[in-house]
Amino acid sequence: MRSERSMVRAFVVVAALAGCAAAPLVAQFPAELGGQVLDAQTRQGLPSARVSVLLTGFVVQTDASGWFKLRGVPAGEWDIEVAAIGYHPARKHVTLTDGRVEHALVLLEPSPVMLTPVEVTATLPPDGAGTSVIDRAQIEAAHAPDVPALLAGQPSVTVTQHGGPGSPASVSIRGSEARHVLVLLDGVPLNDPTTGEVDLASLPLEQIERVTIVRGGAVARYGPRALAGVIAIERRRPAVAESWVTLAAGEWGERTARGGVSLVRKRGERILAGSLAGGLNLFDGDFAYEVPPVRGGGTADRVNGDGRNTSVLGAVRLAGRRSVAELRADYLDFDRGLPGSVVQPTTDARQAEHRLAAGLSTRASIGSLDWRADVDASDRAVRYTDPAPPASPPYDDSVRVRQLLATMEVSRSRNAAHLSLGTEGRWLEVRASTLTAAAPTNEQVLSAWLRASAEPRLGPTRPTVRAGARVDHADYGGVYWSPSVGVSLPVSAATLQVSWAMAFAPPALADQFFQPGILAQPNPDLQPERVRNDWQLQISSKPLRIGDATASGAVSLFRADIDGMILWFPNFRFVWSPDNYDVRRRGVEASAAVNLPVAGVSLTGNVSDVAVEYRGPVLSGQVAYRPRYTAHGAFSASTLGFRTTLRYRYIGERRSIAGSDLNTLPAFGVADLQIVRRVAKSRASVDLALGVDDLFDRAGAMLVDYPSPGRVWRLTLSVRGRGPSASSPTP
């Protein structure tokens, strides 16, 4: 194993040095790509179409006549992707040679499906202050092993993983609890009603089309539990005829095989599309680690970290001129060991999870109104077992959650104004042996909302004004009112965005009704957590051009104090129990990006300062396990057909004891390296990627009792083939 890892290190160092040395040579004779994007029917130029060279980071918009130009693109064979509102996206294969100018003519077919509420909702985009989007092109370019790795490094987003590959992972936004982040899969909440959290490690990344990260209270738009933000995940739709296969192997026994196929048939104005995808991920997860000094020091072996993740997703879509309907179903089978903490390791604890879900979505345009209706049902069963735990009797616990979600929305757009009215019903059945007999087994939430946007003209500027309000009636505490207001104002070289919102998160059943133990008691009187004033201010610069280079940046300020945050503390008898406490939460985020096309180089980075402090009379300072300072940077260079990316993540000091600096965990930084080689022919492409996580073997861990495996290598082979995009329905 050590000799194998030494070979990997040697390859990584040689490749990185070769990449850095070759960059100036390529820059002497850069390639140039120009062309025009036209409407396939009218042959008129399309303004503001987005042209991107996949895997390189080169992106440009067409001018008023549809022309575009990209300088400094690395020589080689590439796929360019072109997209415009109201048109099918298209891909075109190009071959670039150093010192030569290549031209590309791209024809986009108008979408045969009129704008439905999904597309109409784009007039109310979640692109306010604190929002970012990771699209499919970025997901493919990242070659991340899973969703936690994809999200790590986003501004003010902290991913906590309890061990090595495949171990449970949760996400925090702006210093929040994991249960304060609402995770949606095609609009359906995934948060466990017993804990309020979502295990991101179980979600198959290959089946994801887009991830939208919303920072700040977003209940008015997305629903309860979006107290600190939303991770909205959209799965891939049968939009184009394509097939793909991904194979990966890595350290600690990690093996992955995923693939899928989409077929599209067009007859007149009707389009029928279907897709089937599946994946299998295996991992051993056992590794040696250094025991922290606070736990006695020395070395130990982390065992019982093996697991298996199987997923299958199918979808069928029928689109007409004014309507579209989609039926989808997915299955997840997940089994893994639970090694436990450093203090109480276990060799026998297991988790087995099965999830079956299905949904039907319809969209239709009737007159001047757009209608949307969705019905989703899911059945999730989880079993936890341990025949010989180190400090408790044997257990065999189960949790089963059945959910039915029905949504209807009607909207209308006129000129630059949009109005939508919707209603939603959510019914839950929860059966858990981990809860007391007093725990509710059924829960229903009835909701209604109103959203509006407008773009009034104020002299030379045209701001965007958004407003929304949502009312939720729930079994866990009555009626909750969640309004929001936002304004986006373009100025000379930047855009100013201001927003205000209210949000809430219901208490988790596990805090209210868990089975009492020694020195631990539940609290059935917990109240929902509230944010009554969530303020955000963001200034984003427009791309600044200096020669062929471009630069952009953004700064965000926010304050969102939490009333009644649920935290665990012992009472005077040292019996631990959750209760509601007031917490101050405020911070600043800054991000920047620089693109140097001539050298094939791009730089990105962000830094966050987030204070999450106790507000009560007894405790003060940062809440435990909330790093105040985090940062992320990435450097990418394209040379000799290789794309080399070096990323660095910094996690600041963290308290491990409430209200005390005793045993503060030191800050740590982790560097990741990735080298990608793409070979593209016609409509097929092959990517070979080598990734090394924690390049310098720092073994930094977010939690003191859940160690990191240190340096981990991974080799990934991705093969993708596409059919003509002009015969595909709008996704």
Order of alpha helices (4+ residues) and beta strands (2+ residues): alpha-beta-beta-beta-beta-beta-beta-beta-alpha-beta-alpha-alpha-beta-beta-beta-beta-beta-alpha-beta-beta-beta-beta-beta-beta-beta-beta-beta-beta-beta-beta-beta-beta-beta-beta-alpha-beta-beta-beta-beta-beta-beta-beta-beta-beta-beta-beta
